[in-house]
Amino acid sequence: MLLLQRAVGVRAAGDEPPRAAEILIPLIVWSWAFELWLPCTAWGRPWCTADPWDVFYYSLGALGAAVFWRGWYGRAPTLRGVMLLHSPSS
């Protein structure tokens, strides 16, 4: 999804963690598609059921992914400050 967002021009170039909008866009698109639109169509009705709890769990997954990406690809400013205070050169 992030690669698609980059190709369309919504995602900035670089390997930084996704910004909030880059996480919210797929969350809104998938929630709308699978919980509002598909269950109301003749094509999706036989295999799709609208469930608000799914949106809640999509959101939890997005939050978990955001926390993971921030921890994996970026350091919190407070951690850098602590490392600087305890460095041997201080």
C-alpha positions as a Markdown table, in Angstrom:
| # | Residue | x | y | z |
|---|---|---|---|---|
| 1 | Met | 0.0 | 0.0 | 0.0 |
| 2 | Leu | 2.9 | 2.4 | 0.8 |
| 3 | Leu | 4.4 | 1.6 | -2.6 |
| 4 | Leu | 1.2 | 2.4 | -4.3 |
| 5 | Gln | 0.9 | 5.7 | -2.3 |
| 6 | Arg | 4.4 | 6.6 | -3.4 |
| 7 | Ala | 3.6 | 5.9 | -7.1 |
| 8 | Val | 0.5 | 8.1 | -6.9 |
| 9 | Gly | 2.4 | 10.9 | -5.2 |
| 10 | Val | 0.7 | 10.7 | -1.8 |
| 11 | Arg | 3.8 | 9.3 | 0.0 |
| 12 | Ala | 7.0 | 11.3 | 0.3 |
| 13 | Ala | 10.2 | 9.7 | -1.0 |
| 14 | Gly | 12.4 | 8.1 | 1.5 |
| 15 | Asp | 12.3 | 5.2 | 4.0 |
| 16 | Glu | 11.0 | 7.1 | 7.0 |
| 17 | Pro | 8.0 | 5.6 | 8.9 |
| 18 | Pro | 4.6 | 6.3 | 7.4 |
| 19 | Arg | 3.0 | 9.5 | 8.4 |
| 20 | Ala | -0.4 | 9.5 | 10.0 |
| 21 | Ala | -2.2 | 10.3 | 6.7 |
| 22 | Glu | -0.4 | 7.4 | 5.0 |
| 23 | Ile | -1.8 | 5.1 | 7.6 |
| 24 | Leu | -5.3 | 6.6 | 7.8 |
| 25 | Ile | -5.9 | 6.6 | 4.0 |
| 26 | Pro | -5.8 | 2.8 | 3.7 |
| 27 | Leu | -7.7 | 2.4 | 7.0 |
| 28 | Ile | -10.5 | 4.6 | 5.6 |
| 29 | Val | -10.5 | 3.0 | 2.2 |
| 30 | Trp | -10.5 | -0.6 | 3.4 |
| 31 | Ser | -13.2 | 0.2 | 6.1 |
| 32 | Trp | -15.4 | 1.8 | 3.5 |
| 33 | Ala | -14.9 | -0.9 | 0.9 |
| 34 | Phe | -15.4 | -4.0 | 3.1 |
| 35 | Glu | -17.8 | -2.7 | 5.8 |
| 36 | Leu | -20.0 | -0.2 | 3.9 |
| 37 | Trp | -19.8 | -0.6 | 0.1 |
| 38 | Leu | -19.4 | -4.4 | -0.6 |
| 39 | Pro | -22.0 | -5.6 | 1.9 |
| 40 | Cys | -24.6 | -3.4 | 0.1 |
| 41 | Thr | -23.9 | -4.6 | -3.4 |
| 42 | Ala | -25.4 | -7.6 | -5.0 |
| 43 | Trp | -21.9 | -8.9 | -5.9 |
| 44 | Gly | -20.5 | -8.6 | -2.3 |
| 45 | Arg | -23.6 | -9.4 | -0.3 |
| 46 | Pro | -23.2 | -13.2 | -0.4 |
| 47 | Trp | -19.7 | -13.2 | 1.1 |
| 48 | Cys | -19.5 | -9.8 | 2.9 |
| 49 | Thr | -21.1 | -8.9 | 6.2 |
| 50 | Ala | -20.9 | -5.4 | 7.6 |
| 51 | Asp | -19.4 | -5.5 | 11.1 |
| 52 | Pro | -18.4 | -2.3 | 13.0 |
| 53 | Trp | -16.0 | -4.4 | 15.2 |
| 54 | Asp | -14.0 | -5.1 | 12.1 |
| 55 | Val | -13.3 | -1.3 | 11.7 |
| 56 | Phe | -12.2 | -1.3 | 15.3 |
| 57 | Tyr | -9.8 | -4.1 | 14.7 |
| 58 | Tyr | -8.5 | -2.5 | 11.5 |
| 59 | Ser | -7.8 | 0.6 | 13.6 |
| 60 | Leu | -6.0 | -1.4 | 16.2 |
| 61 | Gly | -3.9 | -3.0 | 13.5 |
| 62 | Ala | -3.1 | 0.4 | 12.1 |
| 63 | Leu | -2.1 | 1.7 | 15.5 |
| 64 | Gly | 0.1 | -1.4 | 16.1 |
| 65 | Ala | 1.7 | -0.9 | 12.7 |
| 66 | Ala | 2.4 | 2.8 | 13.4 |
| 67 | Val | 4.0 | 2.0 | 16.8 |
| 68 | Phe | 6.1 | -0.8 | 15.2 |
| 69 | Trp | 7.3 | 1.5 | 12.3 |
| 70 | Arg | 8.2 | 4.3 | 14.7 |
| 71 | Gly | 10.2 | 1.9 | 16.9 |
| 72 | Trp | 11.8 | 0.0 | 14.0 |
| 73 | Tyr | 12.7 | 2.9 | 11.7 |
| 74 | Gly | 12.9 | 5.9 | 13.9 |
| 75 | Arg | 14.2 | 6.7 | 17.4 |
| 76 | Ala | 12.3 | 8.7 | 19.9 |
| 77 | Pro | 14.0 | 12.1 | 20.5 |
| 78 | Thr | 14.1 | 11.3 | 24.3 |
| 79 | Leu | 16.1 | 8.2 | 23.6 |
| 80 | Arg | 18.7 | 10.1 | 21.6 |
| 81 | Gly | 19.0 | 12.6 | 24.4 |
| 82 | Val | 19.5 | 9.9 | 27.0 |
| 83 | Met | 22.2 | 8.3 | 24.8 |
| 84 | Leu | 24.0 | 11.6 | 24.4 |
| 85 | Leu | 24.0 | 12.3 | 28.2 |
| 86 | His | 25.5 | 8.9 | 28.9 |
| 87 | Ser | 28.0 | 8.8 | 26.1 |
| 88 | Pro | 31.7 | 8.4 | 27.1 |
| 89 | Ser | 32.6 | 11.7 | 25.5 |
| 90 | Ser | 30.5 | 13.7 | 28.0 |
